[in-house]
Structure formats: structure tokens, C-alpha cells
């Protein structure tokens, strides 16, 4: 079928074959091409969810430690400029 989109060929290496077999357990009536699309969609979703969990973890850690070292900082930067405003 003609398309202007990029196409990708995949060699059925052992890891690809295993992934297709695992996908076939969920989507048994699908062709290899459709199974690959399902795997790509599920993989993308898993990556995004993991990224969101990682971001939430980082935000929680920042919230946990924020303010812990507030005493180490001076108010403003005027002391660095000799009292001069910029």
C-alpha cells in the first residue's frame, strides 16, 4: 500500500520471535505486523508510565529535602555586588 510515511523492516531474531509469541498469547488472531504494532504501543505506554513514576519520585524527593539547607544561603545577592543594585 503506498504511503509517504517511513517503513521499517524487522528481522525475526530470537528476541523478536519471543516478543511475538508473548503478544500472540494476548492477541491470538492478529498477524505478525499487527502484533508488532501492539508491542510498540504497549512498550511506549510502559515507557511513558515509567517516566511519570520516575518524575513523581524525583518530585517527592525534592519536596522531602527542600528547605533542609535554607540556613546555608544568604538573603539576596547584594553582598556579592558590594551592596550595589544592578
Backbone torsions as a table, in degrees:
resi	resn	phi	psi	omega
1	UNK	NA	127.7	-179.0
2	UNK	-65.3	142.6	177.3
3	UNK	-156.2	155.7	174.5
4	UNK	-96.2	-4.1	179.9
5	UNK	-80.0	154.6	176.2
6	UNK	-66.1	146.7	175.6
7	UNK	-115.8	152.5	-179.2
8	UNK	-131.1	134.2	174.0
9	UNK	-102.6	143.1	-179.8
10	UNK	-126.6	128.0	175.0
11	UNK	-81.1	136.4	-178.7
12	UNK	-79.1	73.4	175.4
13	UNK	-71.1	169.8	178.3
14	UNK	-55.7	-39.6	-179.8
15	UNK	-68.6	-37.4	177.2
16	UNK	-66.9	-42.6	178.7
17	UNK	-60.9	-43.1	177.6
18	UNK	-62.5	-42.9	179.5
19	UNK	-63.4	-41.6	178.0
20	UNK	-64.4	-40.2	177.9
21	UNK	-63.5	-41.7	177.9
22	UNK	-64.6	-42.1	178.8
23	UNK	-65.2	-36.3	-179.2
24	UNK	-64.1	-26.8	176.6
25	UNK	-65.9	-28.3	178.8
26	UNK	-94.5	-43.1	-176.7
27	UNK	-118.3	71.1	-170.4
28	UNK	-66.1	-26.5	-175.0
29	UNK	-91.1	3.0	-174.4
30	UNK	-91.4	154.2	174.6
31	UNK	-75.4	166.3	177.5
32	UNK	-57.3	-40.4	179.8
33	UNK	-60.9	-45.1	178.8
34	UNK	-69.2	-35.3	176.8
35	UNK	-61.9	-41.3	177.8
36	UNK	-62.3	-40.1	177.1
37	UNK	-62.9	-42.9	177.4
38	UNK	-60.4	-45.3	179.9
39	UNK	-60.7	-41.3	179.1
40	UNK	-64.3	-44.8	-179.6
41	UNK	-64.3	-44.8	179.6
42	UNK	-65.4	-41.0	178.4
43	UNK	-63.4	-43.1	178.6
44	UNK	-62.4	-45.3	179.3
45	UNK	-59.8	-44.0	179.5
46	UNK	-62.4	-41.7	178.8
47	UNK	-63.6	-43.3	179.5
48	UNK	-64.6	-42.5	178.9
49	UNK	-63.3	-40.8	178.3
50	UNK	-64.7	-41.8	178.3
51	UNK	-61.7	-42.2	178.4
52	UNK	-63.3	-42.3	178.0
53	UNK	-63.4	-41.5	178.2
54	UNK	-62.4	-44.5	179.3
55	UNK	-61.9	-43.4	179.1
56	UNK	-62.2	-40.4	178.0
57	UNK	-62.9	-42.4	178.2
58	UNK	-64.7	-43.4	178.8
59	UNK	-62.4	-40.9	178.9
60	UNK	-63.3	-40.9	179.5
61	UNK	-66.8	-40.3	177.5
62	UNK	-63.1	-44.3	178.5
63	UNK	-62.5	-38.0	-178.1
64	UNK	-65.0	-39.3	-175.6
65	UNK	-99.3	-5.8	-177.5
66	UNK	-63.7	139.8	-179.8
67	UNK	83.4	-10.3	-177.8
68	UNK	-61.4	-33.9	-176.0
69	UNK	-113.7	24.2	-177.4
70	UNK	-59.5	-33.3	-179.2
71	UNK	-66.1	-16.1	-176.9
72	UNK	-84.0	-6.3	-176.4
73	UNK	-113.7	145.3	178.6
74	UNK	-91.1	159.5	179.4
75	UNK	-77.2	118.3	177.3
76	UNK	73.7	-177.0	-179.0
77	UNK	-120.7	12.2	-175.8
78	UNK	-61.3	-29.5	179.7
79	UNK	-67.5	-23.9	177.8
80	UNK	-78.9	-23.2	-177.4
81	UNK	-102.2	10.9	-178.3
82	UNK	68.5	28.3	178.6
83	UNK	84.2	-1.0	-179.0
84	UNK	-82.3	137.4	172.9
85	UNK	-85.7	149.2	178.1
86	UNK	-98.4	NA	NA
